[in-house]
Amino acid sequence: ERINGVASVSVSGGYENDYITNHVLVTVAQLQKLSIKNPFLDNKEGFINKAQRYLDVQFENQFKNKQHASFSEVIDYAFVKSYYKDTFAISKDIQTKLTSRLEALKKEWVTLSLYQKAKLAIIAQRMGDVDWSKKIIHQLEESAVIDETYGMYWKENTSSNYDYYNAAEVQSLIVEAYKEIGMPQDKIQRLYAWLLGQKTQTDWGTTKATTQALYAVLLG
């Protein structure tokens, strides 16, 4: 952790800082949701406060450095903040900019990756836009493969297509989206079948993917 609240393996700044800080904040929120006790969580307030402020400043800077934040930046920021909507309010100015970009996304979301669509479905559900979240899930289902042995999965979901995450993480996030939106349990079980099948055949690939997969499974 650096003094400004960013968790990083890089001293040069940039995307790695935001990426790792986002991941830590999401993981902390997920542990809290599962009521898991951890020494880090007992002393979390200082870091989380700093990290939240850091992300707010970074997001605001996207609008100062260029005309607006990219859709990817908007999704990443809104996804993290959605876990803390009851504890860390977004300023009125940032909320206005965020809402504007999310409205623009409603015309463009079909072209997003599986990972971004799953994040966006969770964001939409948590902000109360149930119609949008269900549209995203239904579009995902239209492109899914359903197999009696392997469950529900997506042919495009292969780790070779990604740099910062892998196929198990994508599937885990889709599970979280289905749970968040309240999709039927039989569909969620099909998603689990593919995810657990990956563990049986090889493994989940990385420590981060393993933690995300376990979180998805523990959601029940």
Contacts in CASP RR format, 6 or more apart in sequence:
PFRMAT RR
TARGET T0000
AUTHOR 0000-0000-0000
METHOD contacts of the structure
MODEL  1
ERINGVASVSVSGGYENDYITNHVLVTVAQLQKLSIKNPFLDNKEGFINK
AQRYLDVQFENQFKNKQHASFSEVIDYAFVKSYYKDTFAISKDIQTKLTS
RLEALKKEWVTLSLYQKAKLAIIAQRMGDVDWSKKIIHQLEESAVIDETY
GMYWKENTSSNYDYYNAAEVQSLIVEAYKEIGMPQDKIQRLYAWLLGQKT
QTDWGTTKATTQALYAVLLG
1 7 0 8 1.000
1 47 0 8 1.000
1 50 0 8 1.000
2 8 0 8 1.000
3 50 0 8 1.000
4 50 0 8 1.000
4 54 0 8 1.000
5 21 0 8 1.000
5 47 0 8 1.000
5 50 0 8 1.000
5 51 0 8 1.000
5 53 0 8 1.000
5 54 0 8 1.000
6 17 0 8 1.000
6 18 0 8 1.000
6 20 0 8 1.000
6 21 0 8 1.000
6 50 0 8 1.000
6 51 0 8 1.000
6 54 0 8 1.000
7 17 0 8 1.000
7 20 0 8 1.000
7 21 0 8 1.000
7 24 0 8 1.000
7 47 0 8 1.000
7 51 0 8 1.000
8 16 0 8 1.000
8 17 0 8 1.000
8 20 0 8 1.000
8 21 0 8 1.000
9 16 0 8 1.000
9 20 0 8 1.000
10 16 0 8 1.000
10 17 0 8 1.000
18 55 0 8 1.000
18 58 0 8 1.000
18 76 0 8 1.000
19 164 0 8 1.000
21 51 0 8 1.000
21 54 0 8 1.000
21 55 0 8 1.000
22 55 0 8 1.000
22 76 0 8 1.000
22 79 0 8 1.000
22 80 0 8 1.000
23 208 0 8 1.000
24 51 0 8 1.000
25 48 0 8 1.000
25 51 0 8 1.000
25 52 0 8 1.000
25 55 0 8 1.000
25 80 0 8 1.000
25 83 0 8 1.000
25 84 0 8 1.000
26 79 0 8 1.000
26 80 0 8 1.000
26 83 0 8 1.000
27 211 0 8 1.000
28 40 0 8 1.000
28 41 0 8 1.000
28 44 0 8 1.000
28 48 0 8 1.000
29 83 0 8 1.000
29 84 0 8 1.000
30 83 0 8 1.000
30 215 0 8 1.000
31 38 0 8 1.000
31 41 0 8 1.000
32 41 0 8 1.000
34 215 0 8 1.000
34 218 0 8 1.000
48 88 0 8 1.000
52 84 0 8 1.000
52 88 0 8 1.000
55 77 0 8 1.000
55 80 0 8 1.000
55 81 0 8 1.000
56 90 0 8 1.000
56 91 0 8 1.000
56 94 0 8 1.000
59 69 0 8 1.000
59 73 0 8 1.000
59 77 0 8 1.000
59 94 0 8 1.000
59 98 0 8 1.000
60 93 0 8 1.000
60 94 0 8 1.000
62 68 0 8 1.000
62 69 0 8 1.000
62 70 0 8 1.000
62 73 0 8 1.000
63 69 0 8 1.000
63 97 0 8 1.000
68 97 0 8 1.000
68 100 0 8 1.000
68 101 0 8 1.000
69 77 0 8 1.000
69 97 0 8 1.000
69 101 0 8 1.000
71 101 0 8 1.000
71 104 0 8 1.000
71 105 0 8 1.000
71 108 0 8 1.000
71 112 0 8 1.000
71 116 0 8 1.000
72 116 0 8 1.000
74 98 0 8 1.000
74 101 0 8 1.000
74 102 0 8 1.000
74 105 0 8 1.000
75 105 0 8 1.000
75 112 0 8 1.000
75 116 0 8 1.000
75 119 0 8 1.000
75 120 0 8 1.000
75 123 0 8 1.000
76 119 0 8 1.000
77 98 0 8 1.000
78 98 0 8 1.000
78 102 0 8 1.000
78 123 0 8 1.000
78 127 0 8 1.000
79 119 0 8 1.000
79 122 0 8 1.000
79 123 0 8 1.000
81 88 0 8 1.000
81 90 0 8 1.000
82 122 0 8 1.000
82 123 0 8 1.000
82 126 0 8 1.000
82 127 0 8 1.000
85 126 0 8 1.000
90 98 0 8 1.000
102 123 0 8 1.000
102 127 0 8 1.000
105 120 0 8 1.000
106 132 0 8 1.000
109 117 0 8 1.000
109 120 0 8 1.000
109 136 0 8 1.000
110 139 0 8 1.000
112 120 0 8 1.000
114 140 0 8 1.000
114 154 0 8 1.000
114 156 0 8 1.000
114 157 0 8 1.000
114 170 0 8 1.000
114 174 0 8 1.000
115 162 0 8 1.000
115 165 0 8 1.000
115 169 0 8 1.000
115 170 0 8 1.000
115 173 0 8 1.000
117 136 0 8 1.000
117 139 0 8 1.000
117 140 0 8 1.000
118 140 0 8 1.000
118 170 0 8 1.000
118 173 0 8 1.000
118 174 0 8 1.000
118 176 0 8 1.000
118 177 0 8 1.000
119 173 0 8 1.000
119 177 0 8 1.000
120 136 0 8 1.000
121 133 0 8 1.000
121 136 0 8 1.000
121 137 0 8 1.000
121 140 0 8 1.000
121 177 0 8 1.000
121 180 0 8 1.000
121 181 0 8 1.000
122 133 0 8 1.000
122 173 0 8 1.000
122 176 0 8 1.000
122 177 0 8 1.000
122 180 0 8 1.000
124 130 0 8 1.000
124 132 0 8 1.000
124 133 0 8 1.000
124 136 0 8 1.000
125 133 0 8 1.000
125 177 0 8 1.000
125 180 0 8 1.000
125 181 0 8 1.000
126 180 0 8 1.000
130 181 0 8 1.000
133 177 0 8 1.000
133 180 0 8 1.000
133 181 0 8 1.000
134 181 0 8 1.000
136 177 0 8 1.000
137 177 0 8 1.000
137 178 0 8 1.000
137 181 0 8 1.000
137 183 0 8 1.000
140 154 0 8 1.000
140 174 0 8 1.000
141 187 0 8 1.000
143 154 0 8 1.000
143 156 0 8 1.000
144 152 0 8 1.000
144 153 0 8 1.000
144 154 0 8 1.000
145 152 0 8 1.000
145 153 0 8 1.000
145 154 0 8 1.000
145 155 0 8 1.000
146 152 0 8 1.000
146 190 0 8 1.000
147 153 0 8 1.000
150 193 0 8 1.000
150 194 0 8 1.000
150 197 0 8 1.000
151 190 0 8 1.000
151 191 0 8 1.000
151 193 0 8 1.000
151 194 0 8 1.000
152 187 0 8 1.000
152 190 0 8 1.000
152 191 0 8 1.000
152 193 0 8 1.000
152 194 0 8 1.000
153 171 0 8 1.000
153 191 0 8 1.000
153 194 0 8 1.000
154 170 0 8 1.000
157 167 0 8 1.000
157 170 0 8 1.000
157 171 0 8 1.000
158 167 0 8 1.000
159 166 0 8 1.000
159 167 0 8 1.000
159 168 0 8 1.000
159 205 0 8 1.000
162 170 0 8 1.000
165 208 0 8 1.000
165 209 0 8 1.000
166 204 0 8 1.000
166 205 0 8 1.000
166 206 0 8 1.000
166 209 0 8 1.000
167 198 0 8 1.000
168 195 0 8 1.000
168 198 0 8 1.000
168 199 0 8 1.000
168 204 0 8 1.000
168 205 0 8 1.000
168 209 0 8 1.000
168 210 0 8 1.000
168 212 0 8 1.000
168 213 0 8 1.000
169 208 0 8 1.000
169 209 0 8 1.000
169 212 0 8 1.000
169 213 0 8 1.000
171 191 0 8 1.000
171 194 0 8 1.000
171 195 0 8 1.000
171 198 0 8 1.000
171 213 0 8 1.000
171 216 0 8 1.000
172 195 0 8 1.000
172 209 0 8 1.000
172 212 0 8 1.000
172 213 0 8 1.000
172 215 0 8 1.000
172 216 0 8 1.000
173 212 0 8 1.000
173 216 0 8 1.000
174 191 0 8 1.000
175 188 0 8 1.000
175 191 0 8 1.000
175 192 0 8 1.000
175 195 0 8 1.000
175 216 0 8 1.000
175 219 0 8 1.000
176 215 0 8 1.000
176 216 0 8 1.000
176 219 0 8 1.000
178 187 0 8 1.000
178 188 0 8 1.000
178 191 0 8 1.000
179 188 0 8 1.000
179 219 0 8 1.000
179 220 0 8 1.000
192 216 0 8 1.000
192 217 0 8 1.000
195 213 0 8 1.000
195 216 0 8 1.000
195 217 0 8 1.000
196 217 0 8 1.000
198 204 0 8 1.000
199 213 0 8 1.000
203 210 0 8 1.000
204 210 0 8 1.000
204 213 0 8 1.000
END
